[in-house]
Amino acid sequence: MTFRFAEEADCGRMEWACLNWNAPSIGFYRSLGAVPMDEWTTYRLTGSALKELAE
């Protein structure tokens, strides 16, 4: 299990992403003791903007 590996590897934390409308997952993660990181924003680059950046 990933959580066991993190503990054995002496990791200081685990982070993952979840869509903000996914209430069942949010409830499960909170039941584990996880807390949301409101200060972070996810950005996405697609389509012509991604192509332009690659050139």
C-alpha distance matrix in Angstrom:
0.0 3.8 5.5 5.5 6.5 8.9 10.3 10.9 12.4 14.6 14.1 16.6 15.1 12.9 15.0 15.0 17.9 19.0 22.5 24.7 25.9 22.6 23.2 20.6 17.7 19.6 20.0 16.3 15.4 18.3 17.4 14.3 17.0 16.7 20.2 21.8 23.3 26.7 28.3 26.5 27.9 26.4 29.0 29.4 31.9 33.0 36.1 39.2 37.9 35.1 37.6 40.1 37.7 36.9 40.6
3.8 0.0 3.8 5.5 5.1 6.2 8.7 9.9 10.4 12.4 11.1 13.6 11.8 9.4 11.6 11.9 15.0 16.8 20.4 22.6 24.3 21.3 22.2 20.1 16.8 18.2 19.2 15.8 14.1 17.1 16.9 13.6 15.6 14.7 17.8 19.1 20.3 23.8 25.0 23.1 24.6 23.2 25.8 26.3 28.9 30.2 33.5 36.4 34.9 32.1 34.8 37.1 34.5 33.9 37.6
5.5 3.8 0.0 3.8 5.4 5.1 6.4 8.7 9.9 10.8 9.7 11.5 9.9 8.2 11.1 12.1 15.5 17.0 20.8 22.4 24.2 21.3 21.6 19.6 16.4 17.2 17.7 14.5 12.5 14.9 14.5 10.9 12.6 12.2 15.7 17.6 18.9 22.5 23.9 22.6 24.5 23.7 26.6 27.7 30.5 32.2 35.6 38.5 36.7 34.1 37.0 39.1 36.4 36.1 39.8
5.5 5.5 3.8 0.0 3.8 5.4 5.1 6.2 8.5 9.9 10.2 12.7 12.1 11.3 14.4 15.7 19.2 20.8 24.5 26.2 28.0 24.9 25.1 22.9 19.9 20.8 21.0 17.6 16.0 18.1 17.2 13.6 15.3 15.5 19.0 21.1 22.4 26.0 27.3 26.0 28.0 27.2 30.0 31.0 33.7 35.3 38.6 41.5 39.8 37.0 39.7 41.8 39.1 38.5 42.2
6.5 5.1 5.4 3.8 0.0 3.8 5.4 5.1 6.0 8.5 8.7 11.9 11.6 10.7 13.9 15.3 18.8 21.0 24.7 26.8 28.8 25.9 26.6 24.7 21.4 22.3 23.1 19.8 17.8 20.2 19.9 16.2 17.6 17.1 20.2 21.9 22.5 26.2 27.0 25.3 27.3 26.1 28.7 29.5 31.9 33.5 36.8 39.5 37.8 34.8 37.4 39.5 36.6 35.8 39.5
8.9 6.2 5.1 5.4 3.8 0.0 3.8 5.5 5.1 6.2 5.2 8.2 7.9 7.5 11.0 13.1 16.9 19.3 23.1 24.8 27.1 24.6 25.2 23.7 20.3 20.6 21.6 18.8 16.1 18.2 18.4 14.6 15.3 14.5 17.3 19.0 19.3 23.1 23.7 22.2 24.4 23.7 26.4 27.6 30.2 32.1 35.6 38.2 36.1 33.4 36.2 38.0 35.0 34.5 38.2
10.3 8.7 6.4 5.1 5.4 3.8 0.0 3.8 5.4 5.1 6.0 8.4 9.0 9.8 13.6 16.0 19.7 21.8 25.6 26.9 29.3 26.7 26.8 25.2 22.0 22.1 22.5 19.7 17.2 18.7 18.4 14.6 15.1 15.1 18.0 20.3 20.9 24.7 25.3 24.4 26.9 26.6 29.5 31.0 33.6 35.7 39.2 41.7 39.6 37.0 39.9 41.5 38.5 38.2 41.8
10.9 9.9 8.7 6.2 5.1 5.5 3.8 0.0 3.8 5.4 7.7 10.8 12.1 12.8 16.4 18.7 22.4 24.7 28.5 30.1 32.4 29.7 30.0 28.2 25.0 25.4 25.9 22.9 20.6 22.3 21.9 18.1 18.8 18.8 21.7 23.9 24.3 28.0 28.5 27.3 29.7 29.1 31.8 33.0 35.3 37.3 40.6 43.2 41.1 38.3 40.9 42.7 39.6 38.9 42.5
12.4 10.4 9.9 8.5 6.0 5.1 5.4 3.8 0.0 3.8 5.5 9.1 10.7 11.5 15.0 17.4 21.2 23.9 27.7 29.4 32.0 29.6 30.3 28.9 25.4 25.6 26.7 23.8 21.2 23.0 23.1 19.4 19.7 19.0 21.5 23.2 23.0 26.7 26.8 25.3 27.7 27.0 29.4 30.6 32.8 34.9 38.2 40.6 38.4 35.5 38.1 39.7 36.5 35.8 39.3
14.6 12.4 10.8 9.9 8.5 6.2 5.1 5.4 3.8 0.0 3.8 6.4 8.9 10.9 14.5 17.6 21.3 24.0 27.8 29.0 31.8 29.6 30.0 28.9 25.5 25.1 26.0 23.5 20.6 21.9 22.2 18.4 18.1 17.6 19.8 21.8 21.4 25.2 25.1 24.2 26.9 26.8 29.4 31.1 33.4 35.8 39.3 41.5 39.2 36.5 39.3 40.6 37.3 37.0 40.5
14.1 11.1 9.7 10.2 8.7 5.2 6.0 7.7 5.5 3.8 0.0 3.8 5.5 7.5 10.9 14.1 17.8 20.7 24.3 25.6 28.5 26.6 27.1 26.3 22.8 22.3 23.6 21.3 18.1 19.5 20.3 16.7 16.2 15.0 16.9 18.5 18.0 21.7 21.5 20.5 23.2 23.0 25.6 27.4 29.8 32.3 35.9 38.1 35.6 33.1 36.0 37.3 34.0 33.9 37.4
16.6 13.6 11.5 12.7 11.9 8.2 8.4 10.8 9.1 6.4 3.8 0.0 3.8 7.3 10.3 13.9 17.4 20.2 23.7 24.4 27.5 25.9 26.2 25.8 22.4 21.3 22.6 20.8 17.4 18.1 19.3 15.9 14.6 13.3 14.6 16.3 15.6 19.2 18.9 18.4 21.5 21.9 24.8 27.0 29.6 32.4 36.0 38.1 35.5 33.2 36.4 37.4 34.1 34.4 37.9
15.1 11.8 9.9 12.1 11.6 7.9 9.0 12.1 10.7 8.9 5.5 3.8 0.0 3.8 6.7 10.3 13.8 16.4 19.9 20.7 23.8 22.1 22.5 22.2 18.7 17.6 19.1 17.5 13.9 14.9 16.4 13.1 12.0 10.1 11.5 13.0 12.5 16.3 16.5 15.7 18.6 18.9 22.0 24.1 27.0 29.7 33.4 35.6 33.1 31.0 34.2 35.4 32.3 32.7 36.3
12.9 9.4 8.2 11.3 10.7 7.5 9.8 12.8 11.5 10.9 7.5 7.3 3.8 0.0 3.8 6.9 10.6 13.2 16.9 18.2 21.0 19.2 19.9 19.4 15.8 15.2 17.0 15.1 11.6 13.4 15.1 11.9 11.6 9.1 10.9 11.9 11.9 15.6 16.3 14.8 17.2 16.9 20.0 21.7 24.7 27.0 30.7 33.2 30.9 28.7 31.9 33.4 30.5 30.7 34.4
15.0 11.6 11.1 14.4 13.9 11.0 13.6 16.4 15.0 14.5 10.9 10.3 6.7 3.8 0.0 3.8 7.1 10.1 13.6 14.9 18.0 16.5 17.7 17.7 14.0 13.2 15.7 14.4 10.9 12.8 15.2 12.7 12.3 9.0 9.8 9.5 9.3 12.7 13.5 11.6 13.6 13.2 16.4 18.2 21.3 23.7 27.4 29.9 27.6 25.6 29.0 30.4 27.6 28.1 31.9
15.0 11.9 12.1 15.7 15.3 13.1 16.0 18.7 17.4 17.6 14.1 13.9 10.3 6.9 3.8 0.0 3.8 6.8 10.4 12.4 15.2 13.5 15.2 15.2 11.5 11.3 14.3 13.1 10.0 12.6 15.0 13.1 13.5 10.0 10.8 9.8 10.2 13.0 14.3 11.9 12.9 11.7 14.8 16.1 19.3 21.3 24.9 27.7 25.7 23.7 27.0 28.8 26.4 26.8 30.6
17.9 15.0 15.5 19.2 18.8 16.9 19.7 22.4 21.2 21.3 17.8 17.4 13.8 10.6 7.1 3.8 0.0 3.8 6.9 9.2 12.0 10.8 13.1 13.8 10.4 10.1 13.7 13.2 10.6 13.1 15.9 14.8 15.2 11.6 11.6 9.5 9.9 11.8 13.4 10.8 10.8 9.2 12.3 13.5 16.9 18.7 22.3 25.2 23.4 21.7 25.1 26.9 24.8 25.5 29.2
19.0 16.8 17.0 20.8 21.0 19.3 21.8 24.7 23.9 24.0 20.7 20.2 16.4 13.2 10.1 6.8 3.8 0.0 3.8 6.2 8.5 7.0 9.5 10.5 7.4 7.4 11.1 11.2 9.4 11.7 14.5 14.3 15.0 11.8 11.7 9.5 11.0 12.2 14.6 12.5 12.1 10.8 13.9 14.8 18.4 19.7 23.1 26.2 24.7 23.3 26.7 28.6 26.9 27.7 31.4
22.5 20.4 20.8 24.5 24.7 23.1 25.6 28.5 27.7 27.8 24.3 23.7 19.9 16.9 13.6 10.4 6.9 3.8 0.0 3.8 5.5 5.5 8.7 10.6 8.7 8.6 12.2 13.2 12.1 13.9 16.8 17.3 17.8 14.7 14.0 11.3 12.6 12.7 15.2 13.2 11.9 10.6 13.2 13.8 17.4 18.4 21.5 24.7 23.3 22.5 25.9 27.7 26.4 27.5 31.0
24.7 22.6 22.4 26.2 26.8 24.8 26.9 30.1 29.4 29.0 25.6 24.4 20.7 18.2 14.9 12.4 9.2 6.2 3.8 0.0 3.8 5.6 7.4 10.4 9.4 7.8 11.1 13.1 12.2 12.9 16.1 17.2 17.1 14.2 12.8 9.9 11.6 10.8 13.9 12.7 11.7 11.6 14.4 15.7 19.4 20.7 23.8 26.7 25.2 24.7 28.3 29.7 28.4 30.0 33.3
25.9 24.3 24.2 28.0 28.8 27.1 29.3 32.4 32.0 31.8 28.5 27.5 23.8 21.0 18.0 15.2 12.0 8.5 5.5 3.8 0.0 3.8 5.7 8.9 9.1 8.5 11.1 13.3 13.5 14.2 16.8 18.4 18.9 16.5 15.5 13.1 15.2 14.4 17.5 16.5 15.3 14.8 17.2 18.0 21.4 22.2 24.9 27.9 26.8 26.5 29.8 31.5 30.6 32.0 35.3
22.6 21.3 21.3 24.9 25.9 24.6 26.7 29.7 29.6 29.6 26.6 25.9 22.1 19.2 16.5 13.5 10.8 7.0 5.5 5.6 3.8 0.0 3.8 5.7 5.6 6.2 8.7 10.2 10.8 12.3 14.3 15.8 16.9 14.8 14.7 12.9 15.5 15.6 18.9 17.6 16.8 16.0 18.6 19.2 22.6 23.3 26.1 29.4 28.4 27.6 30.8 32.8 31.7 32.7 36.2
23.2 22.2 21.6 25.1 26.6 25.2 26.8 30.0 30.3 30.0 27.1 26.2 22.5 19.9 17.7 15.2 13.1 9.5 8.7 7.4 5.7 3.8 0.0 3.8 5.5 5.0 6.0 8.5 9.8 10.4 12.1 14.3 15.3 13.9 13.7 12.7 15.9 16.0 19.5 19.0 18.8 18.6 21.5 22.5 26.0 26.9 29.7 33.0 31.8 31.1 34.4 36.3 35.1 36.2 39.7
20.6 20.1 19.6 22.9 24.7 23.7 25.2 28.2 28.9 28.9 26.3 25.8 22.2 19.4 17.7 15.2 13.8 10.5 10.6 10.4 8.9 5.7 3.8 0.0 3.8 5.5 5.2 6.2 8.7 10.0 10.6 12.7 14.6 13.7 14.6 14.3 17.7 18.5 22.0 21.2 21.2 20.7 23.7 24.4 27.8 28.5 31.4 34.8 33.8 32.7 35.9 38.0 36.7 37.5 41.1
17.7 16.8 16.4 19.9 21.4 20.3 22.0 25.0 25.4 25.5 22.8 22.4 18.7 15.8 14.0 11.5 10.4 7.4 8.7 9.4 9.1 5.6 5.5 3.8 0.0 3.8 5.4 5.0 6.1 8.5 9.7 10.8 12.7 11.1 12.3 11.9 15.1 16.5 19.7 18.6 18.8 18.1 21.2 21.9 25.4 26.4 29.4 32.8 31.6 30.3 33.5 35.6 34.1 34.7 38.4
19.6 18.2 17.2 20.8 22.3 20.6 22.1 25.4 25.6 25.1 22.3 21.3 17.6 15.2 13.2 11.3 10.1 7.4 8.6 7.8 8.5 6.2 5.0 5.5 3.8 0.0 3.8 5.4 5.2 6.1 8.5 10.0 10.8 9.0 9.3 8.8 12.3 13.4 16.8 16.3 16.9 16.9 20.3 21.7 25.4 26.8 30.0 33.1 31.6 30.5 33.9 35.7 34.0 35.1 38.7
20.0 19.2 17.7 21.0 23.1 21.6 22.5 25.9 26.7 26.0 23.6 22.6 19.1 17.0 15.7 14.3 13.7 11.1 12.2 11.1 11.1 8.7 6.0 5.2 5.4 3.8 0.0 3.8 5.5 5.2 6.1 8.8 10.0 9.6 10.4 11.1 14.9 16.0 19.6 19.5 20.4 20.6 24.1 25.5 29.2 30.5 33.6 36.8 35.3 34.3 37.7 39.5 37.8 38.8 42.4
16.3 15.8 14.5 17.6 19.8 18.8 19.7 22.9 23.8 23.5 21.3 20.8 17.5 15.1 14.4 13.1 13.2 11.2 13.2 13.1 13.3 10.2 8.5 6.2 5.0 5.4 3.8 0.0 3.8 5.4 5.0 6.6 9.0 8.9 11.0 12.3 15.8 17.7 21.0 20.5 21.5 21.3 24.7 25.9 29.5 30.7 33.9 37.2 35.8 34.3 37.6 39.7 37.9 38.5 42.2
15.4 14.1 12.5 16.0 17.8 16.1 17.2 20.6 21.2 20.6 18.1 17.4 13.9 11.6 10.9 10.0 10.6 9.4 12.1 12.2 13.5 10.8 9.8 8.7 6.1 5.2 5.5 3.8 0.0 3.8 5.4 5.2 6.7 5.5 7.8 9.2 12.5 14.8 17.8 17.3 18.8 18.7 22.3 23.8 27.4 29.0 32.4 35.5 33.8 32.3 35.7 37.5 35.4 36.1 39.9
18.3 17.1 14.9 18.1 20.2 18.2 18.7 22.3 23.0 21.9 19.5 18.1 14.9 13.4 12.8 12.6 13.1 11.7 13.9 12.9 14.2 12.3 10.4 10.0 8.5 6.1 5.2 5.4 3.8 0.0 3.8 5.2 5.0 4.9 6.2 8.4 12.0 14.0 17.2 17.5 19.3 20.0 23.7 25.7 29.4 31.2 34.7 37.6 35.7 34.5 38.0 39.6 37.5 38.5 42.1
17.4 16.9 14.5 17.2 19.9 18.4 18.4 21.9 23.1 22.2 20.3 19.3 16.4 15.1 15.2 15.0 15.9 14.5 16.8 16.1 16.8 14.3 12.1 10.6 9.7 8.5 6.1 5.0 5.4 3.8 0.0 3.8 5.4 7.3 9.6 12.2 15.7 17.8 21.0 21.2 23.0 23.5 27.2 28.9 32.6 34.2 37.6 40.7 38.9 37.5 41.0 42.7 40.6 41.4 45.1
14.3 13.6 10.9 13.6 16.2 14.6 14.6 18.1 19.4 18.4 16.7 15.9 13.1 11.9 12.7 13.1 14.8 14.3 17.3 17.2 18.4 15.8 14.3 12.7 10.8 10.0 8.8 6.6 5.2 5.2 3.8 0.0 3.8 5.7 9.1 12.0 15.0 17.8 20.5 20.5 22.6 22.8 26.5 28.2 31.7 33.5 37.0 40.1 38.2 36.5 39.9 41.7 39.3 39.9 43.7
17.0 15.6 12.6 15.3 17.6 15.3 15.1 18.8 19.7 18.1 16.2 14.6 12.0 11.6 12.3 13.5 15.2 15.0 17.8 17.1 18.9 16.9 15.3 14.6 12.7 10.8 10.0 9.0 6.7 5.0 5.4 3.8 0.0 3.8 6.5 10.1 12.9 15.6 18.1 18.7 21.2 22.1 25.8 28.0 31.6 33.8 37.4 40.2 38.0 36.5 40.0 41.5 39.0 39.9 43.6
16.7 14.7 12.2 15.5 17.1 14.5 15.1 18.8 19.0 17.6 15.0 13.3 10.1 9.1 9.0 10.0 11.6 11.8 14.7 14.2 16.5 14.8 13.9 13.7 11.1 9.0 9.6 8.9 5.5 4.9 7.3 5.7 3.8 0.0 3.8 6.8 9.5 12.5 14.9 15.1 17.5 18.3 22.0 24.2 27.8 30.0 33.7 36.4 34.2 32.7 36.3 37.7 35.2 36.1 39.8
20.2 17.8 15.7 19.0 20.2 17.3 18.0 21.7 21.5 19.8 16.9 14.6 11.5 10.9 9.8 10.8 11.6 11.7 14.0 12.8 15.5 14.7 13.7 14.6 12.3 9.3 10.4 11.0 7.8 6.2 9.6 9.1 6.5 3.8 0.0 3.8 6.5 9.1 11.7 12.5 15.1 16.5 20.3 22.9 26.6 29.1 32.7 35.2 32.8 31.7 35.4 36.5 34.1 35.4 38.9
21.8 19.1 17.6 21.1 21.9 19.0 20.3 23.9 23.2 21.8 18.5 16.3 13.0 11.9 9.5 9.8 9.5 9.5 11.3 9.9 13.1 12.9 12.7 14.3 11.9 8.8 11.1 12.3 9.2 8.4 12.2 12.0 10.1 6.8 3.8 0.0 3.8 5.8 8.9 9.3 11.5 13.1 16.9 19.6 23.3 25.8 29.4 31.8 29.4 28.5 32.3 33.2 30.9 32.4 36.0
23.3 20.3 18.9 22.4 22.5 19.3 20.9 24.3 23.0 21.4 18.0 15.6 12.5 11.9 9.3 10.2 9.9 11.0 12.6 11.6 15.2 15.5 15.9 17.7 15.1 12.3 14.9 15.8 12.5 12.0 15.7 15.0 12.9 9.5 6.5 3.8 0.0 3.8 5.5 6.0 9.0 11.2 14.8 17.9 21.4 24.3 28.0 30.2 27.4 26.6 30.4 31.0 28.5 30.2 33.6
26.7 23.8 22.5 26.0 26.2 23.1 24.7 28.0 26.7 25.2 21.7 19.2 16.3 15.6 12.7 13.0 11.8 12.2 12.7 10.8 14.4 15.6 16.0 18.5 16.5 13.4 16.0 17.7 14.8 14.0 17.8 17.8 15.6 12.5 9.1 5.8 3.8 0.0 3.8 5.5 7.7 10.7 14.1 17.4 20.9 23.8 27.3 29.3 26.5 26.2 30.0 30.4 28.2 30.3 33.5
28.3 25.0 23.9 27.3 27.0 23.7 25.3 28.5 26.8 25.1 21.5 18.9 16.5 16.3 13.5 14.3 13.4 14.6 15.2 13.9 17.5 18.9 19.5 22.0 19.7 16.8 19.6 21.0 17.8 17.2 21.0 20.5 18.1 14.9 11.7 8.9 5.5 3.8 0.0 3.8 6.8 10.3 13.2 16.8 20.0 23.3 26.8 28.4 25.3 25.1 28.8 28.9 26.4 28.6 31.7
26.5 23.1 22.6 26.0 25.3 22.2 24.4 27.3 25.3 24.2 20.5 18.4 15.7 14.8 11.6 11.9 10.8 12.5 13.2 12.7 16.5 17.6 19.0 21.2 18.6 16.3 19.5 20.5 17.3 17.5 21.2 20.5 18.7 15.1 12.5 9.3 6.0 5.5 3.8 0.0 3.8 6.7 9.8 13.3 16.5 19.8 23.5 25.1 22.1 21.6 25.4 25.6 23.1 25.1 28.4
27.9 24.6 24.5 28.0 27.3 24.4 26.9 29.7 27.7 26.9 23.2 21.5 18.6 17.2 13.6 12.9 10.8 12.1 11.9 11.7 15.3 16.8 18.8 21.2 18.8 16.9 20.4 21.5 18.8 19.3 23.0 22.6 21.2 17.5 15.1 11.5 9.0 7.7 6.8 3.8 0.0 3.8 6.5 10.1 13.3 16.5 20.0 21.7 18.8 18.6 22.4 22.7 20.5 22.7 25.9
26.4 23.2 23.7 27.2 26.1 23.7 26.6 29.1 27.0 26.8 23.0 21.9 18.9 16.9 13.2 11.7 9.2 10.8 10.6 11.6 14.8 16.0 18.6 20.7 18.1 16.9 20.6 21.3 18.7 20.0 23.5 22.8 22.1 18.3 16.5 13.1 11.2 10.7 10.3 6.7 3.8 0.0 3.8 6.8 10.3 13.3 17.0 19.0 16.3 15.7 19.5 20.2 18.1 20.0 23.3
29.0 25.8 26.6 30.0 28.7 26.4 29.5 31.8 29.4 29.4 25.6 24.8 22.0 20.0 16.4 14.8 12.3 13.9 13.2 14.4 17.2 18.6 21.5 23.7 21.2 20.3 24.1 24.7 22.3 23.7 27.2 26.5 25.8 22.0 20.3 16.9 14.8 14.1 13.2 9.8 6.5 3.8 0.0 3.8 6.9 10.1 13.7 15.4 12.6 12.2 16.0 16.5 14.6 16.7 19.9
29.4 26.3 27.7 31.0 29.5 27.6 31.0 33.0 30.6 31.1 27.4 27.0 24.1 21.7 18.2 16.1 13.5 14.8 13.8 15.7 18.0 19.2 22.5 24.4 21.9 21.7 25.5 25.9 23.8 25.7 28.9 28.2 28.0 24.2 22.9 19.6 17.9 17.4 16.8 13.3 10.1 6.8 3.8 0.0 3.8 6.5 10.2 12.3 10.1 9.3 13.0 14.1 12.7 14.4 17.6
31.9 28.9 30.5 33.7 31.9 30.2 33.6 35.3 32.8 33.4 29.8 29.6 27.0 24.7 21.3 19.3 16.9 18.4 17.4 19.4 21.4 22.6 26.0 27.8 25.4 25.4 29.2 29.5 27.4 29.4 32.6 31.7 31.6 27.8 26.6 23.3 21.4 20.9 20.0 16.5 13.3 10.3 6.9 3.8 0.0 3.8 7.2 8.9 6.4 5.5 9.3 10.4 9.3 11.1 14.1
33.0 30.2 32.2 35.3 33.5 32.1 35.7 37.3 34.9 35.8 32.3 32.4 29.7 27.0 23.7 21.3 18.7 19.7 18.4 20.7 22.2 23.3 26.9 28.5 26.4 26.8 30.5 30.7 29.0 31.2 34.2 33.5 33.8 30.0 29.1 25.8 24.3 23.8 23.3 19.8 16.5 13.3 10.1 6.5 3.8 0.0 3.8 6.6 5.9 4.9 7.7 9.8 9.9 11.0 13.7
36.1 33.5 35.6 38.6 36.8 35.6 39.2 40.6 38.2 39.3 35.9 36.0 33.4 30.7 27.4 24.9 22.3 23.1 21.5 23.8 24.9 26.1 29.7 31.4 29.4 30.0 33.6 33.9 32.4 34.7 37.6 37.0 37.4 33.7 32.7 29.4 28.0 27.3 26.8 23.5 20.0 17.0 13.7 10.2 7.2 3.8 0.0 3.8 5.5 5.5 6.3 8.7 10.2 10.9 12.8
39.2 36.4 38.5 41.5 39.5 38.2 41.7 43.2 40.6 41.5 38.1 38.1 35.6 33.2 29.9 27.7 25.2 26.2 24.7 26.7 27.9 29.4 33.0 34.8 32.8 33.1 36.8 37.2 35.5 37.6 40.7 40.1 40.2 36.4 35.2 31.8 30.2 29.3 28.4 25.1 21.7 19.0 15.4 12.3 8.9 6.6 3.8 0.0 3.8 5.4 4.9 5.9 8.5 9.7 10.6
37.9 34.9 36.7 39.8 37.8 36.1 39.6 41.1 38.4 39.2 35.6 35.5 33.1 30.9 27.6 25.7 23.4 24.7 23.3 25.2 26.8 28.4 31.8 33.8 31.6 31.6 35.3 35.8 33.8 35.7 38.9 38.2 38.0 34.2 32.8 29.4 27.4 26.5 25.3 22.1 18.8 16.3 12.6 10.1 6.4 5.9 5.5 3.8 0.0 3.8 5.5 5.1 6.2 8.7 10.2
35.1 32.1 34.1 37.0 34.8 33.4 37.0 38.3 35.5 36.5 33.1 33.2 31.0 28.7 25.6 23.7 21.7 23.3 22.5 24.7 26.5 27.6 31.1 32.7 30.3 30.5 34.3 34.3 32.3 34.5 37.5 36.5 36.5 32.7 31.7 28.5 26.6 26.2 25.1 21.6 18.6 15.7 12.2 9.3 5.5 4.9 5.5 5.4 3.8 0.0 3.8 5.4 5.2 6.3 8.9
37.6 34.8 37.0 39.7 37.4 36.2 39.9 40.9 38.1 39.3 36.0 36.4 34.2 31.9 29.0 27.0 25.1 26.7 25.9 28.3 29.8 30.8 34.4 35.9 33.5 33.9 37.7 37.6 35.7 38.0 41.0 39.9 40.0 36.3 35.4 32.3 30.4 30.0 28.8 25.4 22.4 19.5 16.0 13.0 9.3 7.7 6.3 4.9 5.5 3.8 0.0 3.8 5.4 5.1 6.5
40.1 37.1 39.1 41.8 39.5 38.0 41.5 42.7 39.7 40.6 37.3 37.4 35.4 33.4 30.4 28.8 26.9 28.6 27.7 29.7 31.5 32.8 36.3 38.0 35.6 35.7 39.5 39.7 37.5 39.6 42.7 41.7 41.5 37.7 36.5 33.2 31.0 30.4 28.9 25.6 22.7 20.2 16.5 14.1 10.4 9.8 8.7 5.9 5.1 5.4 3.8 0.0 3.8 5.4 5.3
37.7 34.5 36.4 39.1 36.6 35.0 38.5 39.6 36.5 37.3 34.0 34.1 32.3 30.5 27.6 26.4 24.8 26.9 26.4 28.4 30.6 31.7 35.1 36.7 34.1 34.0 37.8 37.9 35.4 37.5 40.6 39.3 39.0 35.2 34.1 30.9 28.5 28.2 26.4 23.1 20.5 18.1 14.6 12.7 9.3 9.9 10.2 8.5 6.2 5.2 5.4 3.8 0.0 3.8 5.5
36.9 33.9 36.1 38.5 35.8 34.5 38.2 38.9 35.8 37.0 33.9 34.4 32.7 30.7 28.1 26.8 25.5 27.7 27.5 30.0 32.0 32.7 36.2 37.5 34.7 35.1 38.8 38.5 36.1 38.5 41.4 39.9 39.9 36.1 35.4 32.4 30.2 30.3 28.6 25.1 22.7 20.0 16.7 14.4 11.1 11.0 10.9 9.7 8.7 6.3 5.1 5.4 3.8 0.0 3.8
40.6 37.6 39.8 42.2 39.5 38.2 41.8 42.5 39.3 40.5 37.4 37.9 36.3 34.4 31.9 30.6 29.2 31.4 31.0 33.3 35.3 36.2 39.7 41.1 38.4 38.7 42.4 42.2 39.9 42.1 45.1 43.7 43.6 39.8 38.9 36.0 33.6 33.5 31.7 28.4 25.9 23.3 19.9 17.6 14.1 13.7 12.8 10.6 10.2 8.9 6.5 5.3 5.5 3.8 0.0
